[in-house]
């Protein structure tokens, strides 16, 4: 559900490519700490720029949360400088103890009824044409926050006329809740798979792989015209074969767009990076996703669920098959 986080090079652990005879088969082990090492050259990002202040000021003024900050996204400086951000609704405390995510866990916050209006106001002030709305997982709410999602989509569209993309939780498989979000008619319904099935117990705790597939299948069943999207992160011990098999499962339930990026450890409290996947390996995975029939593929070290999200939709509409963002 969440964006992939930025790494703190002082806290990063895990091996890099070629450090073992078969790095693809490295197993995930959060209990071991590997020597700290520098990021590969392909994972360097520019320093924050002054242009970020405008976006940050609006977010602060309206009291909103963004996944850009909460998940320590490495693309934040670029996106904010371009006056775009991914809004995170339903508070800043999550009910799931996922191993990769830096969003706080614990006692959840009261849902703020005026949040949809504030999200719409932010989208208007930023002049957004494509608005991405995600959330913390709220297993404590009867509908998982589905009605709040519905209101956010409706309010943003009323105020801005922008395309809206939702990046939701799995709502514990609640089909009525999922249907309510579908009723809002988002232009893109995104739900991240995050990792391969074998690693779910460690990476995506309290989530169920089949539940993710069922959610994405339901969207297509109820509205075949609605674009569906999912994302994976690499570097947690998966094999290339497992990645391709997972992508094939997603395509089998009608997923149109796939994003695949490098996992980066946000702090020592999250799972370590097992290896840094080189750009050429991402390119090969992108080719295999193309063969599976996805309408749009974004595959590269810095690819994230909502990074260049509007461009992905535009490219899909114009017939571009692969968009590899490095």
For each residue, the residues with C-beta under 8 A, 3 or more apart:
1: 134 135 137 167 168 169 170 191 192 194
2: 5 67 70 71 98 101 103 134 192
3: 67 68 71 73 86 134 304 305 306
4: 71 73 100 233 261 262 263 264 304 305
5: 2 71 72 73 74 100 101 102 264 265 266 270
6: 45 72 73 74 76 264 266
7: 11 12 39 43 74 264 265 266 273
8: 11 12 265 266 267
9: 12 36 38 39
10: 36
11: 7 8 36 265 267 268
12: 7 8 9 36 37 39 264 265 272 273
13: 33 34 35 36 37 265 268 272 273
14: 34 235 265 272 273 274 275 276
15: 19 20 23 26 34 274 275
16: 19 37 40 275 276
17: 23 40 275 276 277 278 281
18: 23
19: 15 16 23 275
20: 15 23 26
21:
22: 25 26
23: 15 17 18 19 20 26 274 275
24: 238 239 240
25: 22 239
26: 15 20 22 23 237 274 275
27: 237 274
28: 199 202 203 236 237 271 274
29: 32
30: 99 202 271 272
31:
32: 29 272
33: 13 272
34: 13 14 15 37 272
35: 13
36: 9 10 11 12 13
37: 12 13 16 34
38: 9
39: 7 9 12 43 44 276
40: 16 17 43 276 278
41: 44
42: 278 279 301 326
43: 7 39 40 74 262 264 276 301 302
44: 39 41
45: 6 74 75 77 78 302
46: 49 77 78
47: 77
48: 52 76 77
49: 46 52 77 81
50: 53
51: 54 80 81 82
52: 48 49 55 56 76 77 80 81
53: 50 56 57
54: 51 57 58 83
55: 52 58 59 79 80 81 83 84 85 126
56: 52 53 59 60 80
57: 53 54 60 61
58: 54 55 61 62 122 125 126
59: 55 56 62 64 66 85 122
60: 56 57 63
61: 57 58
62: 58 59 118 121 122
63: 60 118
64: 59 87 88 115 118 119 122
65: 69 70 87 88 89 91 92
66: 59 69 70 85 86 87 88
67: 2 3 70 71 73 86 87 88 103 134 306
68: 3 71 73 75 76 79 80 85 86
69: 65 66 72 73 76
70: 2 65 66 67 88 92 102 103 104
71: 2 3 4 5 67 68 101 102 103 266
72: 5 6 69 76 102 266 267
73: 3 4 5 6 67 68 69 76 79 304
74: 5 6 7 43 45 264 302
75: 45 68 78 79 302 304 307
76: 6 48 52 68 69 72 73 79 80
77: 45 46 47 48 49 52 80 81
78: 45 46 75 81 82
79: 55 68 73 75 76 82 84 85 86 307
80: 51 52 55 56 68 76 77 83 84 85
81: 49 51 52 55 77 78
82: 51 78 79
83: 54 55 80 126 127 128
84: 55 79 80 126 128
85: 55 59 66 68 79 80 122 126
86: 3 66 67 68 79 132 133 134 167 306
87: 64 65 66 67 119 122 123 131 132 133 134 152
88: 64 65 66 67 70 92 134 135 136
89: 65 115 116 119 133 134 135 145 148 149 152
90: 111 115 135 136 138 141 145 148
91: 65 108 109 110 111 112 136 138
92: 65 70 88 103 104 109 136
93: 103 104 105 106 107 108 109 136
94: 98 101 103 104 105 136 137 138
95: 105 108 136 137 138 139 140
96: 101 105 137 139 169 204 205 206 207
97: 105 205 206
98: 2 94 101 194 203 204 205 206 207
99: 30 202 203 204 205 270 271
100: 4 5 194 195 203 204 233 236 263 270 271
101: 2 5 71 94 96 98 266 270
102: 5 70 71 72 266 267 269 270
103: 2 67 70 71 92 93 94 136
104: 70 92 93 94
105: 93 94 95 96 97
106: 93
107: 93
108: 91 93 95 136 138 140
109: 91 92 93 112
110: 91
111: 90 91 115 138 141 145 148
112: 91 109 115
113:
114: 117 118
115: 64 89 90 111 112 118 119 148 152
116: 89 119 120 148 151 152 154 155 156
117: 114 120 121 155
118: 62 63 64 114 115 121 122
119: 64 87 89 115 116 122 123 131 133 152 155 156
120: 116 117 123 124 152 155 156 158 159 160
121: 62 117 118 124 125 159
122: 58 59 62 64 85 87 118 119 125 126
123: 87 119 120 126 128 131 156 159 160 162
124: 120 121 127 159 160
125: 58 121 122
126: 55 58 83 84 85 122 123
127: 83 124
128: 83 84 123 131 160 162
129: 162 163 310
130: 162 163 164 165 187 309 310 313
131: 87 119 123 128 156 160 162 163 164 165
132: 86 87 164 165 166 167 305 306 309
133: 86 87 89 119 149 152 153 156 164 165 166 167
134: 1 2 3 67 86 87 88 89 166 167 168 305 306
135: 1 88 89 90 138 145 148 149 167 168 169
136: 88 90 91 92 93 94 95 103 108 169
137: 1 94 95 96 144 169 170
138: 90 91 94 95 108 111 135 141 144 145 169
139: 95 96 144 172 206
140: 95 108
141: 90 111 138 144 145
142:
143: 146 147 171 174 176 177 180
144: 137 138 139 141 169 171 172 174 177
145: 89 90 111 135 138 141 148 149 169 171
146: 143 149 150 171 174 176 177 178 180 181
147: 143 150 151 180
148: 89 90 111 115 116 135 145 151 152
149: 89 133 135 145 146 152 153 166 168 180 181 184
150: 146 147 153 154 180 181 183 184
151: 116 147 148 154 155
152: 87 89 115 116 119 120 133 148 149 155 156
153: 133 149 150 156 157 164 166 181 184 185 186
154: 116 150 151 157 158 184
155: 116 117 119 120 151 152 158 159
156: 116 119 120 123 131 133 152 153 159 160 162 164
157: 153 154 160 161 162 164
158: 120 154 155
159: 120 121 123 124 155 156
160: 120 123 124 128 131 156 157
161: 157
162: 123 128 129 130 131 156 157
163: 129 130 131 187 188 310 313
164: 130 131 132 133 153 156 157 184 186 187 188
165: 130 131 132 133 186 187 188 189 190 229 306 309 313
166: 132 133 134 149 153 181 184 186 188 189 190
167: 1 86 132 133 134 135 190 191 192 305 306
168: 1 134 135 149 171 178 181 189 190 191 215
169: 1 96 135 136 137 138 144 145 191
170: 1 137 173 191 207 208 211 212 215
171: 143 144 145 146 168 174 177 178 215
172: 139 144 211
173: 170 208 211 214 215
174: 143 144 146 171 177 178
175: 178 179 218
176: 143 146 179 180
177: 143 144 146 171 174 180 181
178: 146 168 171 174 175 181 182 215 218 219
179: 175 176 182 183 218 222
180: 143 146 147 149 150 176 177 183 184
181: 146 149 150 153 166 168 177 178 184 186 189
182: 178 179 185 186 189 218 219 222 223 226
183: 150 179 180
184: 149 150 153 154 164 166 180 181
185: 153 182 223 226
186: 153 164 165 166 181 182 189 226
187: 130 163 164 165 226 227 313
188: 163 164 165 166 226 227 228 229 257 309 313
189: 165 166 168 181 182 186 216 219 226 227 228 229
190: 165 166 167 168 228 229 230 231 257 305 306
191: 1 167 168 169 170 212 215 216 228 229 230
192: 1 2 167 230 231 232 305
193: 209 212 230 231 232 246 250
194: 1 98 100 203 204 207 231 232 233
195: 100 199 200 203 204 232 233 236 238
196: 199 232 238 239 242 243 245 246
197: 200 209 242 246
198: 238 242
199: 28 195 196 202 203 204 236 237 238
200: 195 197 203 204 205 207 208 209
201: 205
202: 28 30 99 199 205 236 271
203: 28 98 99 100 194 195 199 200 236 271
204: 96 98 99 100 194 195 199 200 207
205: 96 97 98 99 200 201 202
206: 96 97 98 139
207: 96 98 170 194 200 204 211 212
208: 170 173 200 211 212
209: 193 197 200 212 213
210: 213 214
211: 170 172 173 207 208 214 215
212: 170 191 193 207 208 209 215 216 230
213: 209 210 216 217 249 250 253
214: 173 210 211 217 218 253
215: 168 170 171 173 178 191 211 212 218 219
216: 189 191 212 213 219 220 228 230 250 253 254 255
217: 213 214 220 221 253 254
218: 175 178 179 182 214 215 221 222
219: 178 182 189 215 216 222 223 226 228 254
220: 216 217 223 224 226 228 253 254
221: 217 218 224
222: 179 182 218 219
223: 182 185 219 220 226
224: 220 221 254
225:
226: 182 185 186 187 188 189 219 220 223
227: 187 188 189 256 257 295 313 316
228: 188 189 190 191 216 219 220 254 255 256 257
229: 165 188 189 190 191 255 256 257 258 259 305 312
230: 190 191 192 193 212 216 250 255 257 258 259
231: 190 192 193 194 258 259 260 261 303 304 305
232: 192 193 194 195 196 243 246 247 258 259 260 261
233: 4 100 194 195 236 260 261 262 263
234: 238 243 260 261 262 263 277 282
235: 14 262 263 264 273 274 275 276 277
236: 28 100 195 199 202 203 233 263 271 273 274
237: 26 27 28 199 274
238: 24 195 196 198 199 234 242 243
239: 24 25 196 242 243
240: 24 243 244 281 284 285
241: 244 245
242: 196 197 198 238 239 245 246
243: 196 232 234 238 239 240 246 247 260 285
244: 240 241 247 248 285 288 289 292
245: 196 241 242 248 249
246: 193 196 197 232 242 243 249 250
247: 232 243 244 250 251 258 285 288 289 292 294
248: 244 245 251 252 292
249: 213 245 246 252 253
250: 193 213 216 230 246 247 253 255 258
251: 247 248 254 255 292 293 294
252: 248 249
253: 213 214 216 217 220 249 250
254: 216 217 219 220 224 228 251
255: 216 228 229 230 250 251 258 294
256: 227 228 229 294 295 296 316
257: 188 190 227 228 229 230 294 295 296 297 298 312 316
258: 229 230 231 232 247 250 255 289 294 296 297 298 299
259: 229 230 231 232 298 299 303 304 305 307 312
260: 231 232 233 234 243 282 285 286 289 297 298 299 300 303
261: 4 231 232 233 234 299 300 301 302 303 304 307
262: 4 43 233 234 235 276 277 301 302
263: 4 100 233 234 235 236 271 273
264: 4 5 6 7 12 43 74 235 273
265: 5 7 8 11 12 13 14 268 270 271 272 273
266: 5 6 7 8 71 72 101 102 270
267: 8 11 72 102 270
268: 11 13 265
269: 102
270: 5 99 100 101 102 265 266 267
271: 28 30 99 100 202 203 236 263 265
272: 12 13 14 30 32 33 34 265
273: 7 12 13 14 235 236 263 264 265 276
274: 14 15 23 26 27 28 235 236 237
275: 14 15 16 17 19 23 26 235
276: 14 16 17 39 40 43 235 262 273 301
277: 17 234 235 262 281 282 301
278: 17 40 42 281 282
279: 42 282 283 300 301 326
280: 283 284
281: 17 240 277 278 284 285
282: 234 260 277 278 279 285 286 299 300 301 303 324 326
283: 279 280 286 287 299 300 324
284: 240 280 281 287 288
285: 240 243 244 247 260 281 282 288 289 299
286: 260 282 283 289 290 297 299 300 322 324
287: 283 284 290 291 322
288: 244 247 284 285 291 292
289: 244 247 258 260 285 286 292 294 297 299 322
290: 286 287 293 294 297 321 322
291: 287 288
292: 244 247 248 251 288 289
293: 251 290
294: 247 251 255 256 257 258 289 290 297 321
295: 227 256 257 316 321
296: 256 257 258 312 313 315 316 320 321 322 323
297: 257 258 260 286 289 290 294 321 322 323 324
298: 257 258 259 260 303 307 308 312 323 324 325
299: 258 259 260 261 282 283 285 286 289 303 322 324 325
300: 260 261 279 282 283 286 303 324 325 326
301: 42 43 261 262 276 277 279 282 326
302: 43 45 74 75 261 262 307 325 326
303: 231 259 260 261 282 298 299 300 307 325
304: 3 4 73 75 231 259 261 307
305: 3 4 132 134 167 190 192 229 231 259 309
306: 3 67 86 132 134 165 167 190 309
307: 75 79 259 261 298 302 303 304 325
308: 298 311 312 323 325
309: 130 132 165 188 305 306 312 313
310: 129 130 163 313 314
311: 308 314 315 323
312: 229 257 259 296 298 308 309 315 316 323
313: 130 163 165 187 188 227 296 309 310 316 317
314: 310 311 317 318
315: 296 311 312 318 320 323
316: 227 256 257 295 296 312 313 319 320
317: 313 314
318: 314 315
319: 316
320: 296 315 316 323
321: 290 294 295 296 297
322: 286 287 289 290 296 297 299
323: 296 297 298 308 311 312 315 320
324: 282 283 286 297 298 299 300
325: 298 299 300 302 303 307 308
326: 42 279 282 300 301 302
